[in-house]
């Protein structure tokens, strides 16, 4: 029998069993998240879980938070189309976490902070805080809207329902359990979903291995011949995102920004029982993320090997659709539904609670109703959670016309304005004597620099964006401080 014919994928579609698994998972996770509504009495409960989360849950929720559908479908696609040089960026992620635990976490636990941007207000004043908070709300809306689109894309590929319908269904589930359960719902569903999608990834790994003639030996042979296992790229080209220098420097800068200043992840750290437990969970999450990315990249190499023997489905228009295409055409019924549920699990780690926290604490309670009681604040908090959920749904629907990789697009959006915010935090924690005006001027210079970088004919990889924006902010503020 011809080997290729023996492993050729069928044109099977999902059955009622697969749909039952997917719908059952969405219902279960929504009910589980809603369970925490009974514990939400104050905004401290709603946004910070009364600081009751143990270090191991902090570790798991951080991993689940940054491991979205972009990871599940786009990282394997990266290895399929290229190699494993993406890991150089992950090395920077690990180093960056250690620096965050030393520089930022102690500062966050000095005082009763609800958002990371209140640290900037304490150090510089309202203007710097407001700019940083506004940047977070804008960039997080765009980045997580793209993240939601990536999940809907998977659902669309495997179920043939329109992407827009998938976006609305997923977004509605996300809004319901976040509005009801608050931060506690987000964190504890993250813990559950981490194990769901890792189990799904492991199942895909085993499924591919059993379908490739020659098994693991064939994966190693084919991957090695094609250069898929290359990890290090020592080139100095600034237009290549995954070189050792861009990975380490850019990865550290990106992690300092996302894990050290971005309210989406800082809110998880602020929910820990103490600064020590927050630091322990954060550092350990780095090693778990590294292992996880290795798994997803290996799956990409396995997909490449598999499709050397099996015909590539003609319906797949982009590399981001490779993994979902394999799931729907090659896995048994029920199993395919579980893997799709695992991909959904990787997406449902919403930022809308942290965005509501920033809106209410940094703007509403400061400028609109400074004397609002807890009942009013809780009502407004839930209202803004819904608003930001709708905004992300709108971004996800619009992202259907995006041409670039969803992984690169998601990271690029976060990187564009995150650098100036990181620069402000570095000035606030390490830059003695820097005034509010100097910090603000540095942030404006950083935003201008990033706008120039985006429009510059000379291409610069997105992995450098945060570093460039932060360095410009710090240097300009330091120069102004020296001359004034």
Secondary structure, 3 states (H helix, E strand, C coil): CCHHHHHCCCCCCCCHHHHHHHHHHHHHHHHHHHHHHHHCCCHHHHHHHHHCECHHHHHHHHHHHHCCHHHHHHHHHHHHHCCCCCHHHHHHHHHHHHHHHHHCHHHHCCCCCCCCHHHHHHHCCHHHHHHHHHHHHHHHHHHHHHHHHHHHHHHHHHHCCCHHHHHHHHHHHHHHHHHHHHHHHHHHHHHHHHHHHHHHHHHHHHHHHHHCCCHHHHHHHHHHHCCCCCCCCCCCCCCCCCCHHHHHHHHHHHHHHHHHCCHHHHHHHHCECCHHHHHHHHHHHHHHHHHHHHHHHHHHHHHHHHHHHCCCCCCCCCHHHHHHHHHHHHCCCCHHHHHHHHHHHHHCCCCHHHHHHHHHHHHHHHHHCCCCCHHHHHHHHHHHHHHHHHHHHHHHHHHHHCCCCHHHHHHHHHHHHHHHHHHHHHHHHHCCCCCHHHHHHHHHHHHHHHHHHHHCCCCCCHHHHHHHHHHHHHHHHHHHHHHC
